[in-house]
Amino acid sequence: MRDLKEYEEAIICFNKAISLDSNNAETYFEKANLLHKVEKKEEAVVCYEKVISLNPGDTNAYYNKALTLGDLGRNEEAVGCFDKAISLVPDDARFYFEKGVALSVMGKNEESLDYYDKTISLDPNHARAYFNRGVVLFSMGKNSEATGCFEQVISLTPNDADAHFQKGNILSEMGKKQEAIACYDKAICIDPNHAQAHHNKDLILNELEIK
């Protein structure tokens, strides 16, 4: 409650500053970020749009607006914002990655792969791009390629329990049950509360017992 009250007071301060200088893009930007933080996302979008109207070259405003639109389920609009940000700064890996996420949510898997690939070309250590690429490839039945992606995630972030878990899922799908169990064990070692890893491991053990 205290934090919420402080946020509300901060918004009042931003509104006062705007009433004194309605052309200060930075004030609108900070207000928009705060509105997003307190889950007033529709209002945040309006503020980001005001920033853009005052400073059409502000890529962070396009980026944050796109993320907020994604939170609201307005992914097509989000993609448009990412495109604008990319047109302004074509070598920022963030824009390609988040566009890939939006496309994945929209079910446009082939297109999303192109943007994860572009992300990786700009930032070869972008573990989340490899992770998301692996998820998409697995959903498309491209198990070997997906495994390679999760192995790359593990090489970059060895303590990513979800990467070990996802690799285990692929190995299980490929019939490599013992290798899958080893991956689930690794995920559980990293995160003892990883419920899905425990569950999937138990499924395989029960299956092996029945056989």
C-alpha angles and dihedrals in degrees: 000000000000092000091048091051091050090050091050090050090049091052089052088053091050090050090052091050090049091051088056095044115015093178099061105115093187092060092052090047094053091045090051091051090051093048089052090051093054091047095253089131101155089055090046090056090054091052093049088051089053090052090052092049089054095040113021091182096059102119093180090060091052090045096049092043089053092050090049092049088051090053087053092051092249094128099154090057089046091055089053090054092049089050090054092049090049091051089055098042110016097179101058108112092201093069095052093045095051092044087054089052092051092049090049090053088051090053094248094134100162091051093046090056090058090056095045088051090051090049090054092047089056096039113022090185095056098127095182092056090055089046095051091043088055092050091051094046091049090051088053092052094250094134101164093051091045091052089054091054094053091046087055090051090051092050090053098039109018093181096058100122093189092057091055089045093052092047088052091053092054093047090050090051089051091053094251093130100163092049089048091053090052089054093048089049090053091049090050092047089056095040113019089188095057095128096185092053091051090047097049092045090052090050091055093045090051090048092051091048091053090051 
